[in-house]
């Protein structure tokens, strides 16, 4: 599939990372936290060596609700906040062409991971300054990004604007543990106290502390889950915090410990709140996966566009 020439502005410059070309656009958007962006740029420069079997295994979980009717060889895709580009790489084998964008230095890591993949184009841009015409894409996705943005609803609206009528938007947002027990929630709130401290540490020291937390906080729960699964009690293991990591390698565990404890801005949403936000953005036929990770969902853009206010009509709390 030949990508349309739908840049609405010309790149400020073009970088070359090996054989990868990165278009640099304006990243001075209003709906962003520059400290958070810089932190993620550092994180993904550290954790960028994802082997294909790992990407395949993780992607099978995240994209369980994306079938060939949604993404196929004729689908023009947008990956908003691509990070290292691992989700673009996962879908590249199915999609026609993917525009992968990110406002942080992680786009440089994506240039390395995606080197040689012909149906992905990389650009550095903020969400509210996306350099593409509205109503351009058959499918857009933002995986684990919008909950780190000051106004999540507005960012969701901005993504939907780029999707054609009848096209699809897929998102993954952190959940409020609304389907979990009181004990599970209590353990989470204890970890959130730790996050408020560790997220403010200097970069290198923070990464060391988060590696330690991966060992002393993550691993005990994960080892218990592995023991229960080995003994045939997988349903019981599924009720234990961090069960989702019981079959993951230590690289993923370290990465997610830094993601969890190193982030200053983190919002969480219930299943109902996510559906409401997607409907406000102009999506219908919304499907929320019943499977981990919670919550990932997809919706289809209505045949007409709603007029979106620059003010977010919803004000969900930040776990700051």
DRENKOL-700774 format. One record per residue (C-alpha): residue in three letters; x, y, z; residue number from 1; chain. Coordinates in Angstrom, 3 decimals, decimal comma, m for minus. Layout:
N
PT  ALA  X  Y  Z  NUM  A
...
***
This chain:
320
PT  UNK  0,000  0,000  0,000  1  A
PT  UNK  1,389  3,424  m0,969  2  A
PT  UNK  0,765  5,945  1,834  3  A
PT  UNK  m1,124  9,105  0,876  4  A
PT  UNK  0,838  12,343  0,895  5  A
PT  UNK  m1,343  13,880  3,600  6  A
PT  UNK  1,113  15,891  5,688  7  A
PT  UNK  m0,620  19,225  6,246  8  A
PT  UNK  2,696  20,868  7,159  9  A
PT  UNK  6,227  20,165  6,013  10  A
PT  UNK  8,687  18,590  8,465  11  A
PT  UNK  11,018  20,999  10,244  12  A
PT  UNK  13,801  18,558  9,443  13  A
PT  UNK  14,406  14,885  8,720  14  A
PT  UNK  16,635  12,664  10,833  15  A
PT  UNK  18,220  9,400  9,743  16  A
PT  UNK  18,690  6,564  12,233  17  A
PT  UNK  20,427  3,799  10,313  18  A
PT  UNK  18,084  3,152  7,399  19  A
PT  UNK  15,126  4,745  9,177  20  A
PT  UNK  13,895  8,226  8,329  21  A
PT  UNK  12,190  10,338  11,009  22  A
PT  UNK  10,146  13,402  10,113  23  A
PT  UNK  10,419  16,098  12,800  24  A
PT  UNK  7,350  18,290  13,310  25  A
PT  UNK  6,269  20,776  15,967  26  A
PT  UNK  6,117  19,135  19,407  27  A
PT  UNK  5,106  22,284  21,306  28  A
PT  UNK  1,523  21,258  21,914  29  A
PT  UNK  m0,617  22,612  24,740  30  A
PT  UNK  m1,993  19,305  25,972  31  A
PT  UNK  1,210  17,766  27,300  32  A
PT  UNK  3,492  17,633  30,313  33  A
PT  UNK  7,062  18,100  29,111  34  A
PT  UNK  8,580  16,474  32,205  35  A
PT  UNK  6,495  13,347  31,595  36  A
PT  UNK  7,478  13,326  27,915  37  A
PT  UNK  11,163  13,637  28,778  38  A
PT  UNK  10,850  10,819  31,343  39  A
PT  UNK  9,289  8,494  28,785  40  A
PT  UNK  11,935  9,414  26,248  41  A
PT  UNK  14,581  8,257  28,727  42  A
PT  UNK  12,600  5,123  29,609  43  A
PT  UNK  12,184  3,923  26,055  44  A
PT  UNK  15,799  4,634  25,199  45  A
PT  UNK  16,681  2,211  28,006  46  A
PT  UNK  14,029  m0,425  27,228  47  A
PT  UNK  13,974  m0,739  23,455  48  A
PT  UNK  15,388  m4,163  22,686  49  A
PT  UNK  12,136  m6,084  22,224  50  A
PT  UNK  12,609  m9,350  20,370  51  A
PT  UNK  9,939  m10,472  17,921  52  A
PT  UNK  8,568  m13,361  20,065  53  A
PT  UNK  8,047  m10,947  22,985  54  A
PT  UNK  6,284  m8,404  20,783  55  A
PT  UNK  4,102  m11,160  19,311  56  A
PT  UNK  3,106  m12,498  22,723  57  A
PT  UNK  2,328  m9,077  24,181  58  A
PT  UNK  0,508  m7,949  21,046  59  A
PT  UNK  m1,731  m11,015  21,018  60  A
PT  UNK  m3,004  m9,891  24,426  61  A
PT  UNK  m3,445  m6,224  23,625  62  A
PT  UNK  m5,034  m6,697  20,197  63  A
PT  UNK  m7,391  m9,600  20,911  64  A
PT  UNK  m10,371  m7,458  19,834  65  A
PT  UNK  m8,816  m6,303  16,531  66  A
PT  UNK  m9,824  m8,633  13,707  67  A
PT  UNK  m9,139  m8,569  9,961  68  A
PT  UNK  m12,248  m6,488  9,316  69  A
PT  UNK  m10,653  m3,680  11,346  70  A
PT  UNK  m6,992  m4,007  10,280  71  A
PT  UNK  m5,958  m5,638  7,013  72  A
PT  UNK  m3,708  m5,073  4,009  73  A
PT  UNK  m5,825  m2,104  2,875  74  A
PT  UNK  m5,834  m0,318  6,241  75  A
PT  UNK  m4,111  3,038  6,665  76  A
PT  UNK  m3,154  3,267  10,370  77  A
PT  UNK  m2,014  5,876  12,876  78  A
PT  UNK  m0,072  4,953  16,026  79  A
PT  UNK  m0,325  7,892  18,459  80  A
PT  UNK  2,430  7,843  21,061  81  A
PT  UNK  4,268  4,936  19,482  82  A
PT  UNK  7,125  4,804  22,009  83  A
PT  UNK  9,641  2,259  20,749  84  A
PT  UNK  7,275  1,323  17,918  85  A
PT  UNK  6,623  m2,217  19,159  86  A
PT  UNK  2,850  m2,056  18,539  87  A
PT  UNK  3,398  m0,661  15,061  88  A
PT  UNK  5,804  m3,518  14,432  89  A
PT  UNK  3,199  m6,009  15,669  90  A
PT  UNK  0,502  m4,676  13,317  91  A
PT  UNK  2,824  m4,050  10,356  92  A
PT  UNK  2,436  m7,664  9,253  93  A
PT  UNK  m1,325  m7,123  8,930  94  A
PT  UNK  m1,769  m3,443  8,044  95  A
PT  UNK  m1,347  m1,641  4,756  96  A
PT  UNK  0,647  1,313  6,094  97  A
PT  UNK  1,276  2,815  9,546  98  A
PT  UNK  2,151  6,373  10,543  99  A
PT  UNK  3,910  6,076  13,917  100  A
PT  UNK  4,270  9,304  15,905  101  A
PT  UNK  5,683  10,255  19,287  102  A
PT  UNK  6,695  13,594  20,864  103  A
PT  UNK  9,634  12,204  22,876  104  A
PT  UNK  13,145  10,923  22,216  105  A
PT  UNK  11,658  7,425  22,131  106  A
PT  UNK  11,062  8,046  18,430  107  A
PT  UNK  14,832  7,531  18,055  108  A
PT  UNK  14,504  4,084  19,655  109  A
PT  UNK  11,612  3,376  17,281  110  A
PT  UNK  13,905  4,223  14,390  111  A
PT  UNK  16,179  1,374  15,446  112  A
PT  UNK  13,456  m1,180  16,217  113  A
PT  UNK  11,557  m0,512  12,999  114  A
PT  UNK  14,571  m0,243  10,707  115  A
PT  UNK  13,906  m1,934  7,400  116  A
PT  UNK  10,107  m2,167  7,788  117  A
PT  UNK  8,810  m0,554  4,621  118  A
PT  UNK  5,184  0,050  5,593  119  A
PT  UNK  5,883  2,231  8,653  120  A
PT  UNK  6,752  5,933  8,562  121  A
PT  UNK  8,054  7,670  11,695  122  A
PT  UNK  7,300  11,232  12,762  123  A
PT  UNK  7,956  13,257  15,883  124  A
PT  UNK  4,904  15,292  16,839  125  A
PT  UNK  2,600  16,086  19,753  126  A
PT  UNK  m0,964  14,720  19,790  127  A
PT  UNK  m2,598  18,134  19,465  128  A
PT  UNK  m0,293  19,113  16,574  129  A
PT  UNK  m0,606  15,933  14,494  130  A
PT  UNK  0,624  16,808  10,979  131  A
PT  UNK  m2,084  14,820  9,187  132  A
PT  UNK  m5,353  15,922  7,636  133  A
PT  UNK  m8,521  15,163  9,551  134  A
PT  UNK  m10,540  12,136  8,418  135  A
PT  UNK  m7,436  10,445  6,958  136  A
PT  UNK  m7,091  7,096  8,713  137  A
PT  UNK  m8,980  3,828  8,631  138  A
PT  UNK  m7,620  2,884  12,043  139  A
PT  UNK  m5,858  4,766  14,836  140  A
PT  UNK  m4,500  3,499  18,112  141  A
PT  UNK  m3,032  4,912  21,292  142  A
PT  UNK  m1,720  2,201  23,587  143  A
PT  UNK  m0,938  3,200  27,172  144  A
PT  UNK  m0,511  6,888  26,364  145  A
PT  UNK  m3,634  8,980  26,933  146  A
PT  UNK  m3,665  8,419  30,713  147  A
PT  UNK  m0,340  10,306  30,868  148  A
PT  UNK  m1,774  13,424  29,194  149  A
PT  UNK  m3,240  16,372  31,158  150  A
PT  UNK  m6,586  16,366  29,308  151  A
PT  UNK  m7,277  12,779  28,299  152  A
PT  UNK  m10,688  13,532  26,803  153  A
PT  UNK  m9,313  16,253  24,539  154  A
PT  UNK  m6,469  13,978  23,426  155  A
PT  UNK  m9,042  11,283  22,629  156  A
PT  UNK  m11,050  13,825  20,633  157  A
PT  UNK  m7,917  14,837  18,697  158  A
PT  UNK  m7,226  11,213  17,784  159  A
PT  UNK  m10,785  10,620  16,585  160  A
PT  UNK  m10,630  13,688  14,336  161  A
PT  UNK  m7,925  12,000  12,272  162  A
PT  UNK  m10,066  8,880  11,688  163  A
PT  UNK  m12,417  8,557  8,716  164  A
PT  UNK  m16,141  8,182  9,299  165  A
PT  UNK  m16,676  4,467  9,754  166  A
PT  UNK  m13,043  3,956  10,778  167  A
PT  UNK  m11,850  2,695  14,147  168  A
PT  UNK  m9,968  3,953  17,188  169  A
PT  UNK  m8,302  1,544  19,620  170  A
PT  UNK  m7,090  2,653  23,064  171  A
PT  UNK  m5,603  1,179  26,206  172  A
PT  UNK  m6,087  3,149  29,428  173  A
PT  UNK  m5,137  2,315  32,997  174  A
PT  UNK  m8,102  1,099  35,012  175  A
PT  UNK  m9,431  2,124  38,440  176  A
PT  UNK  m9,439  m1,495  39,648  177  A
PT  UNK  m13,238  m1,298  39,537  178  A
PT  UNK  m13,389  m5,068  38,955  179  A
PT  UNK  m11,000  m5,901  41,819  180  A
PT  UNK  m11,352  m6,738  45,522  181  A
PT  UNK  m10,853  m4,261  48,376  182  A
PT  UNK  m7,575  m5,980  49,301  183  A
PT  UNK  m6,333  m5,628  45,716  184  A
PT  UNK  m7,199  m1,915  45,770  185  A
PT  UNK  m5,510  m1,435  49,141  186  A
PT  UNK  m2,271  m2,947  47,855  187  A
PT  UNK  m2,457  m0,709  44,802  188  A
PT  UNK  m2,922  2,436  46,898  189  A
PT  UNK  0,150  1,514  48,942  190  A
PT  UNK  2,140  1,206  45,728  191  A
PT  UNK  0,799  4,582  44,616  192  A
PT  UNK  2,333  6,210  47,688  193  A
PT  UNK  5,679  4,767  46,614  194  A
PT  UNK  5,149  6,094  43,079  195  A
PT  UNK  4,608  9,637  44,308  196  A
PT  UNK  8,080  9,515  45,849  197  A
PT  UNK  10,027  7,574  43,211  198  A
PT  UNK  8,595  9,530  40,274  199  A
PT  UNK  10,272  12,693  41,570  200  A
PT  UNK  13,748  11,171  41,863  201  A
PT  UNK  16,571  12,178  39,471  202  A
PT  UNK  16,579  10,100  36,283  203  A
PT  UNK  19,446  7,650  36,803  204  A
PT  UNK  18,697  7,148  40,508  205  A
PT  UNK  15,011  6,634  39,695  206  A
PT  UNK  15,825  3,888  37,212  207  A
PT  UNK  17,989  2,095  39,789  208  A
PT  UNK  15,276  2,343  42,443  209  A
PT  UNK  12,637  1,051  40,023  210  A
PT  UNK  14,864  m1,933  39,173  211  A
PT  UNK  15,038  m2,683  42,901  212  A
PT  UNK  11,257  m2,341  43,180  213  A
PT  UNK  10,861  m4,801  40,309  214  A
PT  UNK  12,664  m7,335  42,495  215  A
PT  UNK  11,216  m6,620  45,939  216  A
PT  UNK  7,667  m5,577  44,958  217  A
PT  UNK  6,863  m7,257  41,635  218  A
PT  UNK  8,693  m10,563  41,914  219  A
PT  UNK  7,140  m11,878  45,169  220  A
PT  UNK  3,621  m11,538  43,722  221  A
PT  UNK  4,711  m12,922  40,357  222  A
PT  UNK  6,414  m15,951  41,909  223  A
PT  UNK  3,282  m16,726  43,933  224  A
PT  UNK  1,204  m16,507  40,752  225  A
PT  UNK  3,611  m18,827  38,932  226  A
PT  UNK  3,419  m21,316  41,789  227  A
PT  UNK  m0,391  m21,316  41,750  228  A
PT  UNK  m0,478  m21,690  37,962  229  A
PT  UNK  2,025  m24,568  38,158  230  A
PT  UNK  m0,154  m26,236  40,815  231  A
PT  UNK  m3,255  m25,920  38,617  232  A
PT  UNK  m4,912  m23,005  40,441  233  A
PT  UNK  m4,781  m20,445  37,654  234  A
PT  UNK  m8,178  m18,964  38,504  235  A
PT  UNK  m6,956  m18,240  42,024  236  A
PT  UNK  m3,682  m16,860  40,638  237  A
PT  UNK  m5,702  m14,451  38,495  238  A
PT  UNK  m6,940  m12,718  41,650  239  A
PT  UNK  m3,445  m11,894  42,819  240  A
PT  UNK  m1,903  m8,500  41,964  241  A
PT  UNK  0,527  m8,582  39,025  242  A
PT  UNK  m0,865  m11,877  37,685  243  A
PT  UNK  m0,543  m10,411  34,193  244  A
PT  UNK  3,246  m10,733  34,539  245  A
PT  UNK  3,358  m14,390  35,603  246  A
PT  UNK  4,387  m15,478  32,110  247  A
PT  UNK  6,538  m12,438  31,262  248  A
PT  UNK  10,327  m12,160  31,275  249  A
PT  UNK  12,295  m9,956  33,647  250  A
PT  UNK  12,936  m7,322  30,941  251  A
PT  UNK  9,192  m6,648  30,715  252  A
PT  UNK  8,887  m6,651  34,511  253  A
PT  UNK  11,718  m4,115  34,892  254  A
PT  UNK  10,269  m1,981  32,106  255  A
PT  UNK  6,802  m1,922  33,655  256  A
PT  UNK  8,173  m1,235  37,143  257  A
PT  UNK  9,803  1,906  35,741  258  A
PT  UNK  6,599  2,716  33,858  259  A
PT  UNK  4,539  2,279  37,029  260  A
PT  UNK  6,763  3,875  39,678  261  A
PT  UNK  8,574  6,420  37,523  262  A
PT  UNK  5,618  8,338  36,082  263  A
PT  UNK  4,538  11,622  37,626  264  A
PT  UNK  1,255  11,937  35,746  265  A
PT  UNK  m1,040  8,927  35,801  266  A
PT  UNK  m4,808  8,864  35,396  267  A
PT  UNK  m7,107  5,879  35,809  268  A
PT  UNK  m10,571  5,195  34,461  269  A
PT  UNK  m13,377  2,750  35,098  270  A
PT  UNK  m14,864  0,688  32,297  271  A
PT  UNK  m17,959  2,910  32,240  272  A
PT  UNK  m15,886  6,089  32,161  273  A
PT  UNK  m13,887  4,822  29,181  274  A
PT  UNK  m17,052  3,983  27,266  275  A
PT  UNK  m18,485  7,440  28,084  276  A
PT  UNK  m15,310  9,196  26,933  277  A
PT  UNK  m15,279  7,248  23,671  278  A
PT  UNK  m18,925  8,097  23,031  279  A
PT  UNK  m18,282  11,794  23,690  280  A
PT  UNK  m15,419  11,656  21,168  281  A
PT  UNK  m17,848  10,407  18,518  282  A
PT  UNK  m17,353  6,636  18,655  283  A
PT  UNK  m19,988  3,936  18,579  284  A
PT  UNK  m20,095  0,112  18,529  285  A
PT  UNK  m17,614  0,178  21,413  286  A
PT  UNK  m16,079  m3,121  22,501  287  A
PT  UNK  m14,127  m3,349  25,769  288  A
PT  UNK  m12,034  m6,491  26,046  289  A
PT  UNK  m12,858  m8,686  29,060  290  A
PT  UNK  m9,230  m9,772  29,159  291  A
PT  UNK  m6,038  m8,330  30,606  292  A
PT  UNK  m4,631  m5,732  30,329  293  A
PT  UNK  m7,515  m3,654  31,678  294  A
PT  UNK  m8,919  m1,760  29,862  295  A
PT  UNK  m8,359  m1,922  26,148  296  A
PT  UNK  m11,208  m0,998  23,843  297  A
PT  UNK  m12,098  m0,227  20,249  298  A
PT  UNK  m14,877  1,889  18,767  299  A
PT  UNK  m16,081  2,904  15,309  300  A
PT  UNK  m16,340  6,562  14,307  301  A
PT  UNK  m19,864  7,718  13,589  302  A
PT  UNK  m20,853  8,716  10,092  303  A
PT  UNK  m20,977  12,347  11,215  304  A
PT  UNK  m18,605  14,341  13,426  305  A
PT  UNK  m19,673  15,815  16,723  306  A
PT  UNK  m18,592  19,364  17,427  307  A
PT  UNK  m15,948  18,999  20,114  308  A
PT  UNK  m15,374  21,697  22,676  309  A
PT  UNK  m11,820  22,690  23,546  310  A
PT  UNK  m12,844  22,111  27,156  311  A
PT  UNK  m13,055  18,549  28,426  312  A
PT  UNK  m16,629  17,830  29,663  313  A
PT  UNK  m15,296  15,196  32,036  314  A
PT  UNK  m13,000  15,799  34,971  315  A
PT  UNK  m11,635  12,527  36,218  316  A
PT  UNK  m9,123  12,592  39,063  317  A
PT  UNK  m5,403  12,248  38,540  318  A
PT  UNK  m3,469  9,729  40,613  319  A
PT  UNK  m0,785  12,313  41,184  320  A
***
